[in-house]
Amino acid sequence: MLRKAYLKKLESRLEDWVDEISRIRGEAEKAKADMKITYREQLEVLRSRQERALERIRELRDAGAGNWGKFKSSAEGAVEDLKKAVEDAIAKLRKSA
């Protein structure tokens, strides 16, 4: 896959997970007081993972051809970590509800 197309695909996946985080944030605003702490904790984890994924994608975008493979793996891993964190947060929030 060409570099530009790969970046676009990775950024699209990231956007999907950012949209899901926004949905969770919306649920947090409507949550009862006892659940707000749980939402806040989960959203903090998600914020951290989202920032990491954004940074790795920026590094990938700026990487030269010689470093592309190294940064590609790192960016892919960061987006996968975000995906897992979102899925874990959803499971924890459903279990706590």
MODELLER restraints for C-alpha pairs under 7 A, 6 or more apart:
rsr = mdl.restraints
at = mdl.atoms
rsr.add(forms.Gaussian(group=physical.xy_distance, feature=features.Distance(at['CA:14:A'], at['CA:79:A']), mean=6.30, stdev=0.5))
rsr.add(forms.Gaussian(group=physical.xy_distance, feature=features.Distance(at['CA:17:A'], at['CA:83:A']), mean=6.46, stdev=0.5))
rsr.add(forms.Gaussian(group=physical.xy_distance, feature=features.Distance(at['CA:28:A'], at['CA:36:A']), mean=6.04, stdev=0.5))
rsr.add(forms.Gaussian(group=physical.xy_distance, feature=features.Distance(at['CA:28:A'], at['CA:39:A']), mean=5.66, stdev=0.5))
rsr.add(forms.Gaussian(group=physical.xy_distance, feature=features.Distance(at['CA:42:A'], at['CA:89:A']), mean=5.77, stdev=0.5))
rsr.add(forms.Gaussian(group=physical.xy_distance, feature=features.Distance(at['CA:46:A'], at['CA:82:A']), mean=6.88, stdev=0.5))
rsr.add(forms.Gaussian(group=physical.xy_distance, feature=features.Distance(at['CA:46:A'], at['CA:85:A']), mean=6.34, stdev=0.5))
rsr.add(forms.Gaussian(group=physical.xy_distance, feature=features.Distance(at['CA:46:A'], at['CA:86:A']), mean=6.64, stdev=0.5))
rsr.add(forms.Gaussian(group=physical.xy_distance, feature=features.Distance(at['CA:49:A'], at['CA:81:A']), mean=6.95, stdev=0.5))
rsr.add(forms.Gaussian(group=physical.xy_distance, feature=features.Distance(at['CA:49:A'], at['CA:82:A']), mean=5.31, stdev=0.5))
rsr.add(forms.Gaussian(group=physical.xy_distance, feature=features.Distance(at['CA:50:A'], at['CA:82:A']), mean=6.17, stdev=0.5))
rsr.add(forms.Gaussian(group=physical.xy_distance, feature=features.Distance(at['CA:52:A'], at['CA:78:A']), mean=6.47, stdev=0.5))
rsr.add(forms.Gaussian(group=physical.xy_distance, feature=features.Distance(at['CA:53:A'], at['CA:75:A']), mean=6.35, stdev=0.5))
rsr.add(forms.Gaussian(group=physical.xy_distance, feature=features.Distance(at['CA:53:A'], at['CA:78:A']), mean=4.72, stdev=0.5))
rsr.add(forms.Gaussian(group=physical.xy_distance, feature=features.Distance(at['CA:53:A'], at['CA:79:A']), mean=5.38, stdev=0.5))
rsr.add(forms.Gaussian(group=physical.xy_distance, feature=features.Distance(at['CA:56:A'], at['CA:74:A']), mean=6.44, stdev=0.5))
rsr.add(forms.Gaussian(group=physical.xy_distance, feature=features.Distance(at['CA:56:A'], at['CA:75:A']), mean=4.67, stdev=0.5))
rsr.add(forms.Gaussian(group=physical.xy_distance, feature=features.Distance(at['CA:56:A'], at['CA:78:A']), mean=6.87, stdev=0.5))
rsr.add(forms.Gaussian(group=physical.xy_distance, feature=features.Distance(at['CA:57:A'], at['CA:75:A']), mean=5.35, stdev=0.5))
rsr.add(forms.Gaussian(group=physical.xy_distance, feature=features.Distance(at['CA:59:A'], at['CA:71:A']), mean=6.67, stdev=0.5))
rsr.add(forms.Gaussian(group=physical.xy_distance, feature=features.Distance(at['CA:60:A'], at['CA:68:A']), mean=6.62, stdev=0.5))
rsr.add(forms.Gaussian(group=physical.xy_distance, feature=features.Distance(at['CA:60:A'], at['CA:71:A']), mean=5.05, stdev=0.5))
rsr.add(forms.Gaussian(group=physical.xy_distance, feature=features.Distance(at['CA:60:A'], at['CA:72:A']), mean=6.03, stdev=0.5))
rsr.add(forms.Gaussian(group=physical.xy_distance, feature=features.Distance(at['CA:60:A'], at['CA:75:A']), mean=6.73, stdev=0.5))
